[in-house]
Every structure is written in structure tokens, then in C-alpha cells.
Amino acid sequence: MDIRSLTLFQHLATSLHFGKTAAAFHVSPSTLSRSIQRLEDQLGSQLLIRDNRSVVLTIEGKKLLSYADQQISQFESLKQSLNQSQKELSGSLKLYCSVTASYSYLPPLLEKFRQAHPNIDINLDTGDAADGIDQIKNQKVDLAIAARPDELSSRIHFQTIATVPLAIAAPTINCAVKKALQAETIDWANLPIILPEHGVARKRFEQWFRQKTSVRPNVYAQVSGQEALVSMVALGCGIGIAPNVVVENSPVKDRIELLPGTLIAPFDLGLCCFKKKLNDPLIAEFMSMASRP
């Protein structure tokens, strides 16, 4: 039982079509059939139920597929580690993160990586952190720094790099919003709210607001990007939820205060990619270096 035979079986177990697998590996269907027959002889078990139209895995075939997945993955990792020891890594990586993450979390990661691998080009796109995982799913980037959603797809690998506190931001300038917050009883039904369009922060706000009052929030605006949300709060447009790190690094931080006593659960910020891409030597190396102190 060799890697070649396992690779042929793995593909066939996915395609369930002798012709497609034979064409993908540039072998004849009869050669493929003999390879599968040798596996069955070695294991003493029938792996496939096949006729002229279909291929179905047996229980034993499913067990071999699980074994093949592990063995092939380990073999590819071994090849990559051996190749990496013989030559420098080169190529390009596409990264995505928020503007705040680009100067708060990304620099130390990039600095180490660039020093170790100067021949790798880095392409960086910035936007809303809540969109990071969608950027991965849509295959627009290789890696993203993103907020971990409450429900994470099983296809996504997420490596936490920080736990980010959240708070309710309010304007300090003399405006209607500030006066409303200073009232003896806050009129939550009419207080203007600025919310992220989607993502973890929005869900956290909705949970906090439901605990605060039974009325529906008066949503003044829905904004893509926490930096823009903080700017609107500073202008006196309303209150909004924001990561502390965004407020602390905002050029308008002097015009914002964080409401005291707002107990809001933080979220995990991390590097993410498709699990299937963890065997890519560039992605594997970036992830590995990011996990080192």
C-alpha cells in the first residue's frame, strides 16, 4: 500500500466515477481498477460496490478513506518540511484585516515574517473586521484577521491572537445625545443608536440592549467598519458599540467616552484561513510564526 494507490483511492472515493479519476491521473480505467483491486487484496475487504453506472463506498471503504486522508496529509507535510529546509520560501500572500488591526495587531506579525522570508510578497486589503471570514470563504484572500463568529464554519481554521473588549461609546461634545444620557431616566426608545451592519459586535449590542430595556432600539445608522462608527459617535449622531482598541486608536478619541458599567462579553480576534490550505507552505509558516511569542 503506497501513497500513489491511496491518492488514487482518495480521489475515486470523492468522485465516485472511475472515468473521472482515471482522467485526472492520466491512467486508463483498467489501470485504476487494478490499483483498487490490489488494495482490496491487501486489506482482505471489499472497498467499493460498483456497477456500470455508479460507485459506492462500503463501510470498509469509508474507514480506508479516513486513513488515506491522514496518511496523504502527513506525507504532504513531510515533503513541504523537507523542501523548506532546502530552499527559501517565495511567492505571495493575500491578507485582509480592519484598518485598526493593520496598525494594532498586524505589524508585529508581518515584521517577523518579512525578516524570515523576504522573498514573499504581501498584498493587504482592509475593511470591516466582520467581513474577514467571508473574504476567506469567497476565496478573495489567503488569510484574514477577523472576529470569531459565534458559529464558525467547520471549513475554517481560526487561530486566536487577541481577546478584544467591547464597550458602549458616547459623544462628549455638547449635543442632544449627551443630554439624553445625562437625564435622570434615559429614554432608550428615542436615543439614537449607531450599529455595525452585521457581525459579533452587533449581536453583543443587541444582547446588551435587551437586558437594558424592552423597547426596540432607535437605529440612526448602520455602518460598515468600526472606525466609521466611532467617528459618527464623536459627531454626536448617537451611541454605538465599539472595540476598545478602535476607540483608543481613533483620531477623535478625545470626543468620545465609554459608558461605565456596561458589561459586554469580549470577542476573540484571530488569524483565519481554509483548513484545506494549512498544507500550503506559505500559509503554514505564517500561522506558525504568529503562534510564537
Secondary structure as UniProt FT lines:
FT   HELIX           3..15
FT   HELIX           18..24
FT   TURN            25..26
FT   HELIX           29..43
FT   STRAND          48..50
FT   STRAND          55..57
FT   HELIX           59..86
FT   STRAND          91..97
FT   HELIX           99..104
FT   HELIX           106..116
FT   TURN            118..119
FT   STRAND          120..126
FT   HELIX           129..131
FT   HELIX           132..137
FT   TURN            138..139
FT   STRAND          143..147
FT   TURN            154..155
FT   STRAND          156..164
FT   STRAND          166..171
FT   HELIX           176..182
FT   TURN            188..190
FT   STRAND          192..196
FT   HELIX           200..212
FT   STRAND          218..223
FT   HELIX           226..234
FT   TURN            235..236
FT   STRAND          239..243
FT   HELIX           244..248
FT   TURN            251..252
FT   HELIX           253..255
FT   STRAND          256..258
FT   TURN            260..261
FT   STRAND          267..274
FT   HELIX           275..277
FT   TURN            278..279
FT   HELIX           281..291
//
